[in-house]
Amino acid sequence: MSNTPVLKCENLCKAYKPGKPVLRNFDLTIEPGRIVGLLGPNGCGKSTFLKLVSGLLVPDGGKIEICGEERSENSNAYISLLPERTYFDSRSRVNELISLFSDFYEDFDSEVACKMLNDLHIPLDAKLKTLSKGMKEKVQLIMVMSRKTRLYLLDEPIGGVDPASREYILNTIITNYNPEASIIITTHLIADIEPVLDDFAFMTYGGEIVRMGNADTVREATGKTLDELFREEFRC
């Protein structure tokens, strides 16, 4: 396994309005083979950070490196992004999405995608507009996780998924990526996602990390779950 970080961000800054930073002097390094929870209240910059890493937004300052390379169009090949909102054309059929991803991404494994869709009882010939919101989110996650890449960015991957399917979804996340890849998960459902996390970072408004570390080490040292620590940190 390579010792080069999958992701390295230094002094990252982003503001949509002058004087109101969404991210400020943001530093984060993620090593290969880690599942990292980026946890914080709504509006603290989690989604903005993922958009910066994936190239959907341009930072106002700082540096982003992906697998040792400066962030560029070329580095997009290392990234598989699950945005918070479904972006697929509702008129498309599921099998058409598989064909699209197969044509667009050399690392897309259509056999893996079909198996996961079958496990979740999602027909390949179904049109997206006939599926529930939760089903659409499952389809999108399956497309993202069926790529064999290095960095998966998952923005609220279980936010609209029914509790009965969450265990399968989480198992899909932790078993369907290669050992040199890493995953960043943003979520407000910390208790659900906590069992799969290796590391965590608590973000607050202004895009600052107020606490981070190894999930097991912190739980052992404090005797508390990440969910309990998060509630203490961000108690209203």
Summary of the structure (lengths in Angstrom):
residues: 236
radius of gyration: 17.6
end to end distance: 42.7
largest distance: 51.0
contacts: 733
relative contact order: 0.19
helix: 37%
strand: 28%
